[in-house]
Amino acid sequence: MGVGRKQTRGTEAGGRVPRWIPLAPWLRHYEPRWLRDDAVAGAGLFALLIPAGMAYAQAAGLPPVTGLYATVVPMAVYALVGPSRVLVLGPDSALAPLIAASVLPLAAGSAERSVALAGLLALLMGAIMVIGSILRLGVVTQLLSRPIRLGYLSGLALVVFASQLATLLGLHAAGATPWEELAALVSALRAANPVSLAVGAGSLAVMAAAGLLRWRLVGMLAAVVGSALATWLLGLGARTAVAGALPSGLPPAPLGGLGWGDALALVVPAAGIALMTFADSGVLSKSLASRYGGDVSGNRELGAIGLANAATGLLGGLPVSASGSRTPVALAAGARSQLAGVVAAVLVLAFMLLAPGATAYLPTATLAAVVIVAVAGLVDVPEMVRLARMSRAEAAVMAATFVGVTTLGVLPGILVAIGLALLEFVRRAFTPYRAELGHLEEVPGYHDLSRHPEGRRIPGLILARFDAPLFFANGSVLTDFLHSLVESAGRPVTHLVLAAEPITGIDTTALEELIELDEWLAQRGIQLVFAELKGPMKDRLVRFGTRARFGVDHFYPTVSAAVRALRADRDDPGTHDGGEEPPAPAPPPA
């Protein structure tokens, strides 16, 4: 294993393979004894991929066969370049409404054009992810906090549920939002197709019962196979919509008939889908790596998923992501490497070539039921309740994201989520925690007096801490806080010591606030000094031209060092606090 790792680093260092395209670890370290496990797991996974792929393509408003193209290609590509030991890529219920919102308005009712646009969307999305990997932008996905993702996924679940409920009932419901679609369905409920309703409800019942027994895969297969057999035996094909037989041969030219205008119209949706895809896929891959051992580079994962999407788009598929439902199935079936996914992809391809007529009697109501069951898993009710109990502010962000997705639309919902993330970041930085510090008997250091009212202040000094970088939005917050400490001191003060370790950034606006604070303090005979300020921040102050104002005597390595030095300057050793060392000459500046 050690030799293999050295070879990996050497290959990357030698430049033969770009750093953002990792050679798949399983290719280097595969052991023959894993072959049986991977083959069995791939066979089990195959049975799930066909109905899931077709169902999610249908949910995106595309022909069901498109979901099978998008199942085979990304799994094969990811097996060659993906860093995760086992990660199943394919169409996903969370992406379906995003794809539909991006593609269908441009398709103008043409199935061929919708397929071409979906392929172009996947290609653009893949290119954006690969470029993001090269630029090492994997950290961008951290903008989507847990509350935002909970609200977003819950909103997506409602959007998908509303669209698939119409298929399950055999109705057409028009509406700009899922709320309008549901209202239209309620008003048209008497016109529901009884055969579609019976097939869909029966499929839901089978999958729900199997889910209670933790046999989800068995339940899905039973629903799909059972409904197809019933449709064939009872001759229901004329009374309910069916998926139909798969087209034979390879897909037609995937991007035919498109122009630059189409590409420009899809760039922004592709960027939003890329962000959401990597947010979900990155969390899943890192979680699996921590559970089963190993480490996954976020940027390399970003590049690998991007390449898989680009290849899918070129070969007639649609945008894909890592599957949070199919990956655990592969692992539970004993998958040891990406070879399990390759086996499953080969079996899906064989099914498409050798048995294309097998889906001729598969009801679309059953596919809708599969999607509805899948999106139900997007709603994490226990986590939402826990979040609401822990933080009202974060619960409000979650609710606002949900409302944005379900009222403004899926794609604007992405912008709402990102905007809320940035606003939440600014809010936290704008009002960071700040405290006056004091000394506790027999406890080293200096501590927050609001949490330890028994602490005592140091004669002649005010000790304060500000827990955030300083920038234009919070510079006045710091100065107002320090003003209040000085004005409420009620005792002689010669120095204000700012514990500045959390201050990891200072911009010019905040610097002006500091200078004004220093002048205000100087008028009152008080000197501003810094403790624990990091070296790069001192360098920044020098670059900003404040050397004359904040000289070396304004900086101390620790709060304790500042207190010792300033107390020594006061020449008052008798008032030294018992928990510290005796007064000593000032140490060299940090």
ZIQUIGI-V621951 format. One record per residue. N is the residue number from 1. RES is the residue in one letter. SS is DSSP state (H for helix, E for strand, C for the rest). PHI is phi in whole degrees, 0 to 359 (999 if undefined). Layout:
# ZIQUIGI-V621951
n = {N,N}
res = {RES,RES}
ss = {SS,SS}
phi = {PHI,PHI}
This chain:
# ZIQUIGI-V621951
n = {1,2,3,4,5,6,7,8,9,10,11,12,13,14,15,16,17,18,19,20,21,22,23,24,25,26,27,28,29,30,31,32,33,34,35,36,37,38,39,40,41,42,43,44,45,46,47,48,49,50,51,52,53,54,55,56,57,58,59,60,61,62,63,64,65,66,67,68,69,70,71,72,73,74,75,76,77,78,79,80,81,82,83,84,85,86,87,88,89,90,91,92,93,94,95,96,97,98,99,100,101,102,103,104,105,106,107,108,109,110,111,112,113,114,115,116,117,118,119,120,121,122,123,124,125,126,127,128,129,130,131,132,133,134,135,136,137,138,139,140,141,142,143,144,145,146,147,148,149,150,151,152,153,154,155,156,157,158,159,160,161,162,163,164,165,166,167,168,169,170,171,172,173,174,175,176,177,178,179,180,181,182,183,184,185,186,187,188,189,190,191,192,193,194,195,196,197,198,199,200,201,202,203,204,205,206,207,208,209,210,211,212,213,214,215,216,217,218,219,220,221,222,223,224,225,226,227,228,229,230,231,232,233,234,235,236,237,238,239,240,241,242,243,244,245,246,247,248,249,250,251,252,253,254,255,256,257,258,259,260,261,262,263,264,265,266,267,268,269,270,271,272,273,274,275,276,277,278,279,280,281,282,283,284,285,286,287,288,289,290,291,292,293,294,295,296,297,298,299,300,301,302,303,304,305,306,307,308,309,310,311,312,313,314,315,316,317,318,319,320,321,322,323,324,325,326,327,328,329,330,331,332,333,334,335,336,337,338,339,340,341,342,343,344,345,346,347,348,349,350,351,352,353,354,355,356,357,358,359,360,361,362,363,364,365,366,367,368,369,370,371,372,373,374,375,376,377,378,379,380,381,382,383,384,385,386,387,388,389,390,391,392,393,394,395,396,397,398,399,400,401,402,403,404,405,406,407,408,409,410,411,412,413,414,415,416,417,418,419,420,421,422,423,424,425,426,427,428,429,430,431,432,433,434,435,436,437,438,439,440,441,442,443,444,445,446,447,448,449,450,451,452,453,454,455,456,457,458,459,460,461,462,463,464,465,466,467,468,469,470,471,472,473,474,475,476,477,478,479,480,481,482,483,484,485,486,487,488,489,490,491,492,493,494,495,496,497,498,499,500,501,502,503,504,505,506,507,508,509,510,511,512,513,514,515,516,517,518,519,520,521,522,523,524,525,526,527,528,529,530,531,532,533,534,535,536,537,538,539,540,541,542,543,544,545,546,547,548,549,550,551,552,553,554,555,556,557,558,559,560,561,562,563,564,565,566,567,568,569,570,571,572,573,574,575,576,577,578,579,580,581,582,583,584,585,586,587,588,589,590}
res = {M,G,V,G,R,K,Q,T,R,G,T,E,A,G,G,R,V,P,R,W,I,P,L,A,P,W,L,R,H,Y,E,P,R,W,L,R,D,D,A,V,A,G,A,G,L,F,A,L,L,I,P,A,G,M,A,Y,A,Q,A,A,G,L,P,P,V,T,G,L,Y,A,T,V,V,P,M,A,V,Y,A,L,V,G,P,S,R,V,L,V,L,G,P,D,S,A,L,A,P,L,I,A,A,S,V,L,P,L,A,A,G,S,A,E,R,S,V,A,L,A,G,L,L,A,L,L,M,G,A,I,M,V,I,G,S,I,L,R,L,G,V,V,T,Q,L,L,S,R,P,I,R,L,G,Y,L,S,G,L,A,L,V,V,F,A,S,Q,L,A,T,L,L,G,L,H,A,A,G,A,T,P,W,E,E,L,A,A,L,V,S,A,L,R,A,A,N,P,V,S,L,A,V,G,A,G,S,L,A,V,M,A,A,A,G,L,L,R,W,R,L,V,G,M,L,A,A,V,V,G,S,A,L,A,T,W,L,L,G,L,G,A,R,T,A,V,A,G,A,L,P,S,G,L,P,P,A,P,L,G,G,L,G,W,G,D,A,L,A,L,V,V,P,A,A,G,I,A,L,M,T,F,A,D,S,G,V,L,S,K,S,L,A,S,R,Y,G,G,D,V,S,G,N,R,E,L,G,A,I,G,L,A,N,A,A,T,G,L,L,G,G,L,P,V,S,A,S,G,S,R,T,P,V,A,L,A,A,G,A,R,S,Q,L,A,G,V,V,A,A,V,L,V,L,A,F,M,L,L,A,P,G,A,T,A,Y,L,P,T,A,T,L,A,A,V,V,I,V,A,V,A,G,L,V,D,V,P,E,M,V,R,L,A,R,M,S,R,A,E,A,A,V,M,A,A,T,F,V,G,V,T,T,L,G,V,L,P,G,I,L,V,A,I,G,L,A,L,L,E,F,V,R,R,A,F,T,P,Y,R,A,E,L,G,H,L,E,E,V,P,G,Y,H,D,L,S,R,H,P,E,G,R,R,I,P,G,L,I,L,A,R,F,D,A,P,L,F,F,A,N,G,S,V,L,T,D,F,L,H,S,L,V,E,S,A,G,R,P,V,T,H,L,V,L,A,A,E,P,I,T,G,I,D,T,T,A,L,E,E,L,I,E,L,D,E,W,L,A,Q,R,G,I,Q,L,V,F,A,E,L,K,G,P,M,K,D,R,L,V,R,F,G,T,R,A,R,F,G,V,D,H,F,Y,P,T,V,S,A,A,V,R,A,L,R,A,D,R,D,D,P,G,T,H,D,G,G,E,E,P,P,A,P,A,P,P,P,A}
ss = {C,H,H,H,H,H,H,H,H,H,H,H,H,H,C,C,C,C,C,C,C,C,C,C,H,H,H,H,H,C,C,H,H,H,H,H,H,H,H,H,H,H,H,H,H,H,H,H,H,H,H,H,H,H,H,H,H,H,H,C,C,C,C,H,H,H,H,H,H,H,H,H,H,H,H,H,H,H,H,H,H,C,C,C,C,C,C,C,E,E,C,C,H,H,H,H,H,H,H,H,H,H,H,H,H,H,H,C,C,C,H,H,H,H,H,H,H,H,H,H,H,H,H,H,H,H,H,H,H,H,H,H,H,H,C,C,C,H,H,H,H,H,H,C,C,H,H,H,H,H,H,H,H,H,H,H,H,H,H,H,H,H,H,H,H,H,H,H,H,C,C,C,C,C,C,C,C,H,H,H,H,H,H,H,H,H,H,C,H,H,H,C,C,H,H,H,H,H,H,H,H,H,H,H,H,H,H,H,H,H,H,H,C,C,C,H,H,H,H,H,H,H,H,H,H,H,H,H,H,H,H,H,H,C,C,H,H,H,C,C,C,E,C,C,C,C,C,C,C,C,C,C,C,C,C,C,C,C,C,H,H,H,H,H,H,H,H,H,H,H,H,H,H,H,H,H,H,H,H,H,H,H,H,H,H,H,H,H,H,H,H,H,C,C,C,C,C,H,H,H,H,H,H,H,H,H,H,H,H,H,H,H,H,H,C,C,C,C,C,C,E,E,C,C,C,H,H,H,H,H,H,H,C,C,C,C,C,C,H,H,H,H,H,H,H,H,H,H,H,H,H,H,H,H,C,H,H,H,H,C,C,C,E,H,H,H,H,H,H,H,H,H,H,H,H,H,C,C,C,C,H,H,H,H,H,H,H,H,H,H,C,H,H,H,H,H,H,H,H,H,H,H,H,H,H,H,H,H,C,H,H,H,H,H,H,H,H,H,H,H,H,H,H,H,H,H,H,H,H,H,C,C,C,E,E,E,E,E,E,E,C,C,E,E,E,E,E,E,C,C,C,C,C,C,C,E,C,C,C,E,E,E,E,E,E,E,C,C,C,E,C,C,C,C,H,H,H,H,H,H,H,H,H,H,H,H,H,C,C,C,C,C,E,E,E,E,E,E,E,C,C,C,C,C,C,E,C,H,H,H,H,H,H,H,H,H,H,H,H,H,H,H,C,C,C,C,E,E,E,E,E,C,C,C,H,H,H,H,H,H,H,H,H,C,C,C,C,C,C,C,C,H,H,H,E,E,C,C,H,H,H,H,H,H,H,H,H,H,H,C,C,C,H,H,H,C,C,C,C,C,C,C,C,C,C,C,C,C,C,C}
phi = {999,298,296,300,293,295,296,298,294,294,297,292,294,288,85,290,232,304,296,274,243,285,293,300,302,293,292,277,243,293,248,305,290,277,301,297,300,293,295,295,295,297,295,294,293,304,296,270,292,294,295,294,299,294,293,288,294,299,296,274,80,245,301,305,297,301,294,284,301,282,263,287,295,295,292,291,293,296,298,275,236,289,278,283,295,221,206,266,258,171,303,223,296,289,274,306,293,296,295,299,293,277,264,299,297,275,282,55,84,268,295,296,290,296,294,297,294,297,296,296,299,295,296,296,299,297,297,297,291,294,298,299,294,299,276,59,260,303,293,300,294,289,296,270,289,301,300,293,292,297,294,294,293,294,296,300,300,293,300,292,301,297,289,279,297,298,295,297,270,72,238,242,237,259,178,284,228,298,295,292,296,295,296,295,294,297,290,256,298,294,268,299,285,297,291,299,298,294,295,295,295,297,296,299,297,297,291,294,296,294,295,297,267,62,245,298,297,298,296,296,297,297,294,293,293,296,292,295,296,296,296,289,292,265,64,271,301,276,249,213,289,235,293,86,291,287,293,275,81,280,293,294,308,298,255,295,81,259,227,296,298,295,297,296,292,257,297,295,302,297,295,294,294,299,297,293,298,287,300,289,294,296,298,295,295,292,296,293,296,289,282,253,93,111,219,240,285,299,293,289,297,301,294,294,293,297,297,298,291,298,296,297,297,288,244,88,259,219,305,230,214,292,263,283,255,279,298,300,298,298,293,295,279,102,300,252,200,292,299,299,294,296,300,297,296,297,293,296,298,298,299,295,276,261,224,294,278,294,263,299,250,279,292,292,297,292,298,297,296,300,294,299,296,293,287,300,287,286,268,262,299,302,291,294,295,297,295,297,286,278,209,293,297,289,295,294,297,299,294,295,295,301,295,298,293,272,244,276,122,292,293,300,298,299,296,299,298,294,299,295,298,293,297,295,297,296,300,293,287,289,235,287,288,218,207,269,254,214,259,251,300,64,235,298,86,232,226,296,288,290,265,228,297,284,292,235,280,272,305,83,234,242,252,221,226,229,262,191,298,262,212,305,275,234,300,291,297,297,295,297,296,291,302,295,294,292,291,260,297,66,203,294,229,251,220,246,259,260,287,251,301,288,279,257,198,218,258,293,295,295,298,299,297,296,295,297,297,299,294,298,293,299,297,253,73,242,254,269,230,243,238,68,291,290,307,300,288,296,299,294,299,295,297,282,83,254,302,293,276,247,278,296,283,263,234,226,292,218,295,298,296,296,297,298,293,288,292,295,298,286,54,225,295,291,262,296,285,293,275,249,290,296,304,218,302,300,287,301,300,289}
